[in-house]
Amino acid sequence: MDAFVNVLEEIIVREIYIQIEELRPDMQPKIKVAEVTAYALNRLPPLFATSRNGWKHQYEYALNELQPQIVQLIRSGFKTVLFGDPLHDITPLPNHLFANNAGVLHQLSKLLGRKYLRWRDIPSLIEEIISRSSCQTKISNQTVIQSNEQTEIQHPRYLSASQRELLSRSKRFVEKQLVQKQQEALRLSAGFAEGAYGRLPDGSWSNDKKVRDAMEMEYKALDAYTLQAQLGLINVLEHLVLLAIERFTTPEIYRQINRGEVAAYALNQLPPMYATSVRGFRHLRQRAINEFSRELIGSVRTGVMKVLKLSQTTPPIYAYQFMQEYEKSILHLSTLLARDDISLLNIVPIVKDLLEPAHCICCSSFDGGTGS
């Protein structure tokens, strides 16, 4: 699993929004958060982590040692964005640069209009889309009209149990089930806290607070997981490091090592290279290849040796859990849609096609006829 995160990204974005609130109202919309974030990140030491313990260590280090520098860099970033190079490239990065688990999840979140969307939620949403596709089904010579907002039926007393079950798959019903599943999953995810605080009786105020805290933590983790895609920001070196891990390790070692651990180690040894535009991406990528190839390969090889010696297992960051959910979700979607080619490269177009008004999955009629 390639689960790693630069702890500074979340810290810097939060500080940017704090400082934006201090600006005059007419100045606030002029600040491009992604550009200020890249400006600050490229001038600070990277703090990548792969485990919750590592994340906590890096987070505390950033707040205790780097906070004054972060505040000052963001102020400088505001000035650079507002009064900088008039020829600055504003062409956003293309979507294909975000064709990873987090980037595609963010695209699906926007497409489906769901905040805090997780991979585990997507199969249920796809089932909902299929079930409420606008079509008319004949039921015992009566018409059932399934629209995007509600289901209407004439003479419901004629419906059988199976037919009533079909109607129960309305938008409101499915959404309620989805919310219940999310809440239950979040309660389960709070379990890691029990190791530190002990099991608390169900229904107690302390237990409810623990669940709420876990939910808030998971929402923050999900935001951090998709942050680069949300902002249109990318660390040019991440892809190059992962590529080097694949090319400069034997197949046996490649399968054996935790690639996220190796990548985090290597990225912490290299200068950060964040880009927000096509021109910036090309410039930094070429610079990385021309000036840092030797250091990059050396850091990867050292990282591999260090990771091979690791024996202690620590709880991974939430990104690892999100990536596991992706793998399960893809398998579920392959079965649901009867397709064995579903991947990060085509899941967004597939969902777009399902959402098209002209797309209609008409159910077979209950009386043996065809839907009309």
Secondary structure, 3 states (H helix, E strand, C coil): CCCCEEHHHHHHHHHHHHHHHCCCCCCHHHCCHHHHHHHHHCCCCCCEECEHHHHHHHHHHHHHHHHHHHHHHHHHHHHHHHHCCCCCCCCECCHHHHCCHHHHHHHHHHHHCCCCCCHHHHHHHHHHHHHCCCEEEEECCEEEEECCCCEEECCHHHCCHHHHHHHHCCHHHHHHHHHHHHHHHHHHHHHHHHHHHCCCCCCCHHHHHHHHHHHHHHHHHHHHHCHHHHHCCEEHHHHHHHHHHHHCCCHHHHHHCCHHHHHHHHHHHCCCCEECEHHHHHHHHHHHHHHHHHHHHHHHHHHHHHHHHCCCCCCECHHHHHHHHHHHHHHHHHHHCCCCCCCCCCHHHHHHHHHCCCCCCCCCCCCCCCCC
